[in-house]
Amino acid sequence: MQYDGLMRSDRLPLGTPTTAGLLRQLREQRGRSLRAAANDLNVAPSHLSRLERGEKSGGEGLLRRMAKYYGVEEDLVALAEGRVPEDVLAILQARPDLLDLIREKAAKPSPTDGRDLPP
């Protein structure tokens, strides 16, 4: 599954969209109708529609199921929700010195696309 040129195994993009936009785009890329995707996810079509319009937020369990269903990493959905994945938060809490490096990398993309961050 691709998302704006990214494959599932690629790193997440810096400009991650809102959850609503992400969910709609993923469903459309998969070629699923709203009703078909809702049925597959075991939710009401009206509920999925509200999620995709940003009128409702999904619970963590549903968003996890949706990430699996659409073949994307849960981190992508978490970032779209404005949440930092727990492992990344733990890293930043243990290594706050990385914040400046991350900001620097984000401001000036490297040829390795940020993959040369120190351990």
GROMACS elastic network, one bead per residue, 0.5 to 0.9 nm:
[ bonds ]
;  ai    aj funct       b0    kb
    1     6     6  0.80751   500
    1     7     6  0.59483   500
    1     8     6  0.62551   500
    1    26     6  0.84428   500
    1    29     6  0.81562   500
    1    30     6  0.78595   500
    1    70     6  0.73367   500
    1    71     6  0.59537   500
    1    72     6  0.70451   500
    2     5     6  0.56806   500
    2     6     6  0.50802   500
    2     8     6  0.67339   500
    2    26     6  0.84483   500
    2    29     6  0.80684   500
    2    71     6  0.87613   500
    2    72     6  0.83053   500
    3     7     6  0.65992   500
    3     8     6  0.80443   500
    3    22     6  0.85884   500
    3    25     6  0.80883   500
    3    26     6  0.71757   500
    3    29     6  0.83301   500
    3    72     6  0.82517   500
    4     7     6  0.86760   500
    4    13     6  0.86301   500
    6     9     6  0.79445   500
    6    10     6  0.58635   500
    6    11     6  0.76790   500
    6    12     6  0.76952   500
    6    13     6  0.79067   500
    7    10     6  0.53071   500
    7    11     6  0.84010   500
    7    72     6  0.81640   500
    8    11     6  0.81207   500
    8    12     6  0.89348   500
    8    71     6  0.68337   500
    8    72     6  0.53459   500
    8    73     6  0.64622   500
    9    72     6  0.85216   500
    9    73     6  0.81325   500
   10    13     6  0.87824   500
   11   113     6  0.87046   500
   11   115     6  0.86408   500
   12    15     6  0.87106   500
   12    16     6  0.75813   500
   12    73     6  0.87973   500
   12    75     6  0.78715   500
   12    76     6  0.63583   500
   12    79     6  0.88205   500
   13    16     6  0.57608   500
   13    76     6  0.84795   500
   14   106     6  0.75353   500
   16    19     6  0.87728   500
   16    22     6  0.82354   500
   16    76     6  0.74721   500
   16    77     6  0.89051   500
   16    79     6  0.67752   500
   16    80     6  0.58229   500
   17    20     6  0.81170   500
   17    21     6  0.62299   500
   17    22     6  0.59878   500
   17    79     6  0.84444   500
   17    80     6  0.56646   500
   17    81     6  0.89138   500
   18    21     6  0.53646   500
   18    22     6  0.60773   500
   18    23     6  0.85955   500
   18    54     6  0.82943   500
   18    77     6  0.87487   500
   18    79     6  0.84172   500
   18    81     6  0.66038   500
   18    82     6  0.82021   500
   19    22     6  0.50210   500
   19    23     6  0.60095   500
   19    24     6  0.85379   500
   19    51     6  0.79923   500
   19    52     6  0.75308   500
   19    54     6  0.73914   500
   19    57     6  0.83533   500
   19    77     6  0.64898   500
   19    78     6  0.83433   500
   19    79     6  0.82990   500
   19    81     6  0.55196   500
   19    82     6  0.86303   500
   20    23     6  0.53528   500
   20    24     6  0.62858   500
   20    25     6  0.85878   500
   20    50     6  0.84970   500
   20    51     6  0.58070   500
   20    53     6  0.55745   500
   20    55     6  0.84938   500
   20    56     6  0.88772   500
   20    57     6  0.85041   500
   20    80     6  0.83643   500
   20    81     6  0.89417   500
   21    24     6  0.52902   500
   21    25     6  0.60399   500
   21    26     6  0.85323   500
   21    52     6  0.63931   500
   21    53     6  0.75732   500
   21    54     6  0.79991   500
   21    80     6  0.88513   500
   22    25     6  0.51617   500
   22    26     6  0.60625   500
   22    27     6  0.85793   500
   22    52     6  0.80130   500
   22    76     6  0.88638   500
   22    77     6  0.77232   500
   22    80     6  0.73222   500
   23    26     6  0.51897   500
   23    27     6  0.61681   500
   23    28     6  0.85921   500
   23    51     6  0.78555   500
   23    52     6  0.59367   500
   23    66     6  0.81088   500
   23    67     6  0.88186   500
   23    70     6  0.86204   500
   23    77     6  0.84018   500
   24    27     6  0.51861   500
   24    28     6  0.61213   500
   24    29     6  0.85168   500
   24    34     6  0.88105   500
   24    49     6  0.87598   500
   24    51     6  0.87062   500
   24    52     6  0.54260   500
   24    53     6  0.82782   500
   25    28     6  0.51477   500
   25    29     6  0.59959   500
   25    30     6  0.85162   500
   25    52     6  0.89990   500
   26    29     6  0.51066   500
   26    30     6  0.61984   500
   26    31     6  0.87000   500
   26    70     6  0.63088   500
   26    71     6  0.89112   500
   26    72     6  0.87917   500
   27    30     6  0.51572   500
   27    31     6  0.64029   500
   27    32     6  0.56571   500
   27    33     6  0.74339   500
   27    34     6  0.76237   500
   27    37     6  0.71804   500
   27    70     6  0.71032   500
   28    32     6  0.59782   500
   28    33     6  0.74049   500
   28    34     6  0.86934   500
   29    32     6  0.77644   500
   30    70     6  0.73465   500
   32    35     6  0.80792   500
   32    36     6  0.60481   500
   32    37     6  0.58869   500
   33    36     6  0.51549   500
   33    37     6  0.61342   500
   33    38     6  0.84363   500
   34    37     6  0.53032   500
   34    38     6  0.60271   500
   34    39     6  0.85322   500
   34    45     6  0.63337   500
   34    46     6  0.89164   500
   34    48     6  0.72631   500
   34    49     6  0.71496   500
   35    38     6  0.50921   500
   35    39     6  0.60713   500
   35    40     6  0.85880   500
   35    44     6  0.80496   500
   35    45     6  0.53178   500
   35    46     6  0.87572   500
   35    48     6  0.85747   500
   36    39     6  0.51065   500
   36    40     6  0.61664   500
   36    41     6  0.85908   500
   36    45     6  0.83886   500
   37    40     6  0.50189   500
   37    41     6  0.60630   500
   37    42     6  0.84011   500
   37    43     6  0.86194   500
   37    45     6  0.80807   500
   37    48     6  0.83107   500
   37    69     6  0.89336   500
   38    41     6  0.50620   500
   38    42     6  0.58772   500
   38    43     6  0.50736   500
   38    44     6  0.58651   500
   38    45     6  0.51158   500
   38    46     6  0.85381   500
   38    47     6  0.81491   500
   38    48     6  0.61561   500
   38    49     6  0.87730   500
   39    43     6  0.62302   500
   39    44     6  0.72010   500
   39    45     6  0.74584   500
   40    43     6  0.79309   500
   40    69     6  0.84070   500
   41    44     6  0.87610   500
   41    62     6  0.81777   500
   41    65     6  0.73223   500
   41    66     6  0.71209   500
   41    69     6  0.76647   500
   43    46     6  0.83354   500
   43    47     6  0.65823   500
   43    48     6  0.68430   500
   43    62     6  0.89618   500
   44    47     6  0.51756   500
   44    48     6  0.65087   500
   44    49     6  0.86468   500
   45    48     6  0.51408   500
   45    49     6  0.60333   500
   45    50     6  0.86105   500
   46    50     6  0.61987   500
   46    51     6  0.86539   500
   47    50     6  0.51558   500
   47    51     6  0.62858   500
   47    52     6  0.87070   500
   47    56     6  0.78284   500
   48    52     6  0.61745   500
   48    53     6  0.86254   500
   48    56     6  0.88206   500
   48    58     6  0.89146   500
   49    52     6  0.51089   500
   49    53     6  0.62125   500
   49    54     6  0.86230   500
   49    55     6  0.85948   500
   49    56     6  0.89749   500
   50    53     6  0.50778   500
   50    54     6  0.60994   500
   50    55     6  0.50118   500
   50    56     6  0.54615   500
   50    57     6  0.82118   500
   51    54     6  0.51338   500
   51    55     6  0.60004   500
   51    57     6  0.58684   500
   51    58     6  0.66993   500
   52    55     6  0.76924   500
   52    56     6  0.82221   500
   53    56     6  0.77547   500
   54    57     6  0.68697   500
   57    81     6  0.85590   500
   58    61     6  0.80222   500
   58    62     6  0.60478   500
   58    63     6  0.59646   500
   59    62     6  0.53637   500
   59    63     6  0.61844   500
   59    64     6  0.85613   500
   60    63     6  0.51438   500
   60    64     6  0.60512   500
   60    65     6  0.86375   500
   60    78     6  0.88318   500
   61    64     6  0.51008   500
   61    65     6  0.62765   500
   61    66     6  0.86437   500
   62    65     6  0.50279   500
   62    66     6  0.61027   500
   62    67     6  0.86095   500
   63    67     6  0.61381   500
   63    68     6  0.86359   500
   63    74     6  0.78192   500
   63    77     6  0.69909   500
   63    78     6  0.83097   500
   64    67     6  0.51696   500
   64    68     6  0.63742   500
   64    69     6  0.86174   500
   64    73     6  0.88346   500
   64    74     6  0.60322   500
   64    77     6  0.79691   500
   64    78     6  0.89385   500
   65    68     6  0.51507   500
   65    69     6  0.60079   500
   65    70     6  0.85814   500
   65    74     6  0.88921   500
   66    70     6  0.59944   500
   66    71     6  0.82783   500
   66    72     6  0.85787   500
   66    74     6  0.86497   500
   66    77     6  0.87025   500
   67    70     6  0.52859   500
   67    71     6  0.59305   500
   67    72     6  0.51522   500
   67    73     6  0.60867   500
   67    74     6  0.54670   500
   67    75     6  0.87924   500
   67    76     6  0.81191   500
   67    77     6  0.67330   500
   68    71     6  0.50092   500
   68    72     6  0.62650   500
   68    73     6  0.72885   500
   68    74     6  0.75087   500
   69    72     6  0.79473   500
   70    73     6  0.89749   500
   72    75     6  0.83310   500
   72    76     6  0.69824   500
   72    77     6  0.81129   500
   73    76     6  0.55947   500
   73    77     6  0.72694   500
   74    77     6  0.52868   500
   74    78     6  0.61633   500
   74    79     6  0.86657   500
   74    85     6  0.85495   500
   75    79     6  0.60198   500
   75    80     6  0.84604   500
   75    83     6  0.86128   500
   75    84     6  0.78103   500
   75    85     6  0.59609   500
   76    79     6  0.52616   500
   76    80     6  0.62380   500
   76    81     6  0.86785   500
   77    80     6  0.50031   500
   77    81     6  0.62155   500
   77    82     6  0.86889   500
   77    83     6  0.85835   500
   78    81     6  0.50158   500
   78    82     6  0.63487   500
   78    83     6  0.50312   500
   78    84     6  0.65054   500
   78    85     6  0.65040   500
   79    83     6  0.51343   500
   79    84     6  0.59677   500
   79    85     6  0.74569   500
   80    83     6  0.73537   500
   81    84     6  0.87788   500
   83    86     6  0.86603   500
   84    87     6  0.83928   500
   84    88     6  0.66180   500
   84    89     6  0.62024   500
   85    88     6  0.53884   500
   85    89     6  0.62533   500
   85    90     6  0.87629   500
   86    89     6  0.50060   500
   86    90     6  0.61504   500
   86    91     6  0.86239   500
   87    90     6  0.50743   500
   87    91     6  0.62458   500
   87    92     6  0.87126   500
   88    91     6  0.50221   500
   88    92     6  0.62043   500
   88    93     6  0.85268   500
   89    92     6  0.51326   500
   89    93     6  0.60502   500
   89    94     6  0.85506   500
   90    93     6  0.50497   500
   90    94     6  0.61290   500
   90    95     6  0.84055   500
   91    94     6  0.51523   500
   91    95     6  0.58358   500
   91    96     6  0.80008   500
   91    98     6  0.87237   500
   92    96     6  0.50337   500
   92    97     6  0.78942   500
   92    98     6  0.66975   500
   92    99     6  0.71082   500
   93    96     6  0.56912   500
   94    97     6  0.88095   500
   95    98     6  0.58205   500
   95    99     6  0.80670   500
   96    99     6  0.56486   500
   96   100     6  0.82695   500
   97   100     6  0.63815   500
   97   101     6  0.73967   500
   98   101     6  0.50319   500
   98   102     6  0.60614   500
   98   103     6  0.85874   500
   98   117     6  0.87954   500
   98   118     6  0.87538   500
   99   102     6  0.51367   500
   99   103     6  0.62276   500
   99   104     6  0.85855   500
  100   103     6  0.50685   500
  100   104     6  0.60768   500
  100   105     6  0.85656   500
  101   104     6  0.50043   500
  101   105     6  0.60847   500
  101   106     6  0.85201   500
  101   117     6  0.80402   500
  102   105     6  0.50711   500
  102   106     6  0.60707   500
  102   107     6  0.85966   500
  102   114     6  0.84028   500
  102   117     6  0.82485   500
  103   106     6  0.51047   500
  103   107     6  0.62194   500
  103   108     6  0.87043   500
  104   107     6  0.52171   500
  104   108     6  0.62718   500
  104   109     6  0.85939   500
  105   108     6  0.52095   500
  105   109     6  0.57350   500
  105   110     6  0.70677   500
  105   113     6  0.84598   500
  105   114     6  0.63025   500
  105   117     6  0.87010   500
  106   109     6  0.60428   500
  106   110     6  0.89143   500
  106   114     6  0.79543   500
  109   112     6  0.80984   500
  109   113     6  0.59716   500
  109   114     6  0.68669   500
  110   113     6  0.51161   500
  110   114     6  0.60622   500
  110   115     6  0.85271   500
  110   116     6  0.85509   500
  111   114     6  0.78521   500
  111   115     6  0.89567   500
  112   115     6  0.54373   500
  112   116     6  0.65604   500
  113   116     6  0.78768   500
  114   117     6  0.61896   500
  115   118     6  0.88091   500
  116   119     6  0.89802   500
